[in-house]
Amino acid sequence: MNLSNIREHMKVVGADRQPVGTVDHVEGDEIKLAKNDPQAQGKHHYIPGDWVEGVEGEQVRLSKNAREARDSWRSD
């Protein structure tokens, strides 16, 4: 997936359409999520770009369900 379409403040949702977080910015082939999001618990988290299924308007949709993504994301 080309991550160049992903912008700061976009919402990230799982394949189940449940919230995962908010984009802080893209770092290489990962998306860094904002730490002030309710799901983030005050920490930055990183998700691999290959989890991105698509970008729809102002949302990044993942190929994993939200719970799976949160269970597997990398933390700061």
MARBA-3410 file (N, C-alpha, C, O; in Angstrom, 1 decimal):
76
0.9,-1.2,0.0,0.0,0.0,0.0,0.9,1.2,0.0,1.9,1.3,0.8 ~ 0.6,2.2,-0.8,1.3,3.5,-0.9,0.8,4.3,0.3,-0.4,4.7,0.4 ~ 1.7,4.6,1.2,1.3,5.4,2.4,1.3,6.9,2.1,1.0,7.7,3.1 ~ 1.6,7.4,0.9,1.7,8.8,0.7,0.3,9.5,0.7,0.2,10.7,0.9 ~ -0.8,8.7,0.7,-2.1,9.3,0.8,-2.6,9.5,2.2,-3.6,10.0,2.5
-1.8,9.0,3.2,-2.1,9.1,4.6,-1.6,10.4,5.1,-0.4,10.7,5.0 ~ -2.5,11.1,5.8,-2.2,12.4,6.3,-2.4,12.5,7.8,-3.1,11.7,8.4 ~ -1.7,13.5,8.4,-1.9,13.7,9.9,-3.3,13.9,10.2,-4.1,14.5,9.5 ~ -3.7,13.4,11.4,-5.1,13.6,11.9,-6.1,12.7,11.3,-7.3,12.8,11.7 ~ -5.8,11.8,10.3,-6.7,10.9,9.8,-7.1,9.8,10.9,-6.2,9.5,11.6
-8.3,9.4,10.9,-8.7,8.3,11.8,-8.3,7.0,11.2,-8.4,6.8,10.0 ~ -7.9,6.1,12.1,-7.5,4.8,11.7,-8.5,3.8,12.3,-8.8,3.8,13.5 ~ -9.1,3.0,11.4,-10.1,2.0,11.9,-9.7,0.6,11.4,-9.0,0.5,10.4 ~ -10.2,-0.3,12.2,-10.0,-1.7,11.9,-10.9,-2.2,10.8,-11.8,-1.5,10.3 ~ -10.7,-3.4,10.3,-11.5,-4.0,9.3,-13.0,-4.1,9.8,-13.9,-4.2,9.0
-13.2,-4.1,11.1,-14.5,-4.1,11.7,-15.1,-2.7,11.9,-16.1,-2.6,12.5 ~ -14.4,-1.7,11.4,-14.8,-0.3,11.4,-14.7,0.3,12.8,-15.2,1.4,13.0 ~ -14.1,-0.4,13.8,-13.9,0.1,15.1,-12.6,1.0,15.2,-11.7,0.7,14.4 ~ -12.6,2.0,16.0,-11.4,2.9,16.1,-10.1,2.2,16.6,-10.2,1.4,17.5 ~ -9.0,2.5,15.9,-7.7,2.1,16.4,-6.9,3.3,16.9,-6.2,3.1,17.9
-7.0,4.4,16.2,-6.3,5.6,16.6,-6.4,6.7,15.6,-7.2,6.7,14.7 ~ -5.5,7.7,15.8,-5.4,8.8,14.9,-4.0,8.9,14.4,-3.0,8.8,15.2 ~ -3.8,9.2,13.1,-2.4,9.3,12.5,-1.7,10.5,13.1,-2.3,11.7,13.1 ~ -0.5,10.3,13.7,0.4,11.4,14.0,1.1,11.8,12.8,1.1,12.9,12.3 ~ 1.8,10.8,12.2,2.5,10.9,10.9,3.0,9.6,10.4,3.0,8.6,11.2
3.5,9.5,9.2,4.1,8.3,8.6,5.6,8.4,8.8,6.2,9.4,8.5 ~ 6.1,7.3,9.3,7.6,7.2,9.5,8.1,6.0,8.7,7.9,4.9,9.1 ~ 8.7,6.3,7.5,9.1,5.2,6.7,8.0,4.3,6.2,7.1,4.8,5.5 ~ 8.0,3.0,6.6,6.9,2.1,6.2,5.9,1.8,7.4,5.2,0.8,7.4 ~ 5.9,2.7,8.4,5.0,2.6,9.5,4.2,3.9,9.7,4.5,4.9,9.3
3.0,3.7,10.3,2.2,4.8,10.7,2.3,5.0,12.2,2.1,4.1,13.0 ~ 2.7,6.2,12.6,2.8,6.5,14.0,1.5,7.1,14.4,1.0,8.1,13.8 ~ 0.9,6.5,15.5,-0.4,7.0,16.0,-0.2,8.0,17.1,0.8,8.0,17.8 ~ -1.1,9.0,17.1,-1.0,10.0,18.1,-1.2,9.4,19.5,-2.0,8.5,19.7 ~ -0.5,10.0,20.5,-0.5,9.5,21.9,-1.7,10.0,22.7,-2.0,9.5,23.7
-2.3,11.1,22.2,-3.4,11.7,22.9,-4.8,11.1,22.6,-5.8,11.6,23.0 ~ -4.8,10.1,21.8,-6.0,9.4,21.4,-6.5,8.5,22.5,-5.7,7.9,23.2 ~ -7.8,8.3,22.7,-8.3,7.5,23.8,-7.7,6.1,23.8,-7.5,5.5,24.9 ~ -7.5,5.5,22.7,-7.0,4.1,22.6,-5.5,4.0,22.9,-5.0,2.9,23.2 ~ -4.8,5.1,22.8,-3.4,5.1,22.9,-2.8,5.1,24.4,-1.7,4.7,24.6
-3.6,5.4,25.3,-3.2,5.4,26.7,-1.9,6.2,27.0,-1.1,5.8,27.8 ~ -1.8,7.3,26.3,-0.7,8.3,26.5,0.6,7.9,25.9,1.6,8.5,26.2 ~ 0.6,6.9,25.0,1.8,6.5,24.3,1.6,6.5,22.8,0.5,6.3,22.3 ~ 2.8,6.7,22.1,2.7,6.6,20.6,2.8,5.1,20.3,3.5,4.3,21.0 ~ 2.0,4.7,19.3,2.1,3.3,18.8,2.3,3.3,17.3,2.0,4.3,16.7
2.9,2.3,16.8,3.2,2.2,15.4,2.6,1.0,14.8,2.5,-0.1,15.4 ~ 2.0,1.2,13.6,1.4,0.0,12.9,2.1,-0.1,11.5,2.4,1.0,10.9 ~ 2.4,-1.3,11.1,3.1,-1.5,9.8,2.2,-1.0,8.6,1.0,-1.2,8.7 ~ 2.8,-0.4,7.6,2.0,0.0,6.5,1.4,-1.1,5.7,0.4,-0.9,5.0 ~ 1.9,-2.4,5.9,1.2,-3.5,5.1,-0.1,-3.9,5.8,-0.7,-4.8,5.3
-0.4,-3.3,6.9,-1.7,-3.6,7.5,-2.8,-2.7,6.9,-4.0,-3.0,7.0 ~ -2.4,-1.7,6.1,-3.4,-0.8,5.5,-4.1,-1.4,4.3,-3.4,-1.8,3.3 ~ -5.4,-1.5,4.4,-6.2,-2.1,3.4,-6.5,-1.0,2.4,-6.6,-1.2,1.2 ~ -6.8,0.2,2.8,-7.1,1.3,2.0,-7.3,2.6,2.7,-7.4,2.7,3.9 ~ -7.4,3.7,1.9,-7.7,5.0,2.5,-9.1,5.5,1.9,-9.2,5.5,0.7
-10.0,5.8,2.7,-11.4,6.1,2.3,-11.7,7.5,2.9,-12.0,7.6,4.1 ~ -11.6,8.5,2.1,-11.9,9.9,2.6,-10.9,10.2,3.6,-9.7,10.3,3.3 ~ -11.3,10.5,4.9,-10.4,10.9,6.0,-10.1,9.7,6.9,-9.8,9.9,8.1 ~ -10.3,8.5,6.4,-10.1,7.3,7.3,-9.1,6.3,6.6,-9.1,6.1,5.4 ~ -8.2,5.8,7.5,-7.3,4.7,7.0,-8.0,3.4,7.5,-8.2,3.3,8.7
-8.2,2.5,6.6,-8.9,1.2,7.0,-7.8,0.1,7.0,-7.1,0.0,6.0 ~ -7.7,-0.6,8.1,-6.8,-1.7,8.2,-7.3,-3.1,7.8,-8.6,-3.2,7.7 ~ -6.5,-4.0,7.5,-6.9,-5.4,7.2,-7.1,-6.2,8.4,-7.8,-7.2,8.3 ~ -6.7,-5.7,9.6,-6.9,-6.4,10.9,-8.1,-5.7,11.6,-8.3,-4.5,11.4 ~ -8.8,-6.5,12.4,-9.8,-5.9,13.3,-9.1,-5.0,14.3,-7.9,-5.1,14.5
-9.8,-4.0,14.9,-9.2,-3.1,15.8,-8.5,-3.7,17.0,-7.4,-3.3,17.3 ~ -9.1,-4.7,17.6,-8.5,-5.4,18.7,-7.2,-6.1,18.3,-6.2,-6.0,19.0 ~ -7.2,-6.8,17.1,-6.0,-7.4,16.6,-4.9,-6.4,16.4,-3.7,-6.6,16.8 ~ -5.2,-5.2,15.9,-4.3,-4.2,15.7,-3.7,-3.7,17.0,-2.5,-3.5,17.1 ~ -4.5,-3.4,17.9,-4.1,-2.9,19.2,-3.2,-4.0,20.0,-2.3,-3.6,20.7
-3.6,-5.2,19.8,-2.8,-6.3,20.4,-1.4,-6.5,19.8,-0.5,-7.0,20.4 ~ -1.3,-6.0,18.6,0.0,-6.3,17.8,0.8,-5.0,17.5,1.9,-5.2,17.0 ~ 0.3,-3.8,17.8,1.0,-2.6,17.5,2.3,-2.5,18.3,2.4,-3.2,19.3 ~ 3.2,-1.8,17.8,4.5,-1.5,18.5,4.4,-0.2,19.2,3.9,0.8,18.7 ~ 4.9,-0.2,20.5,4.8,1.0,21.3,6.1,1.7,21.4,7.2,1.1,21.2
6.1,3.0,21.7,7.3,3.8,21.9,8.1,3.2,23.0,9.1,3.8,23.4
END
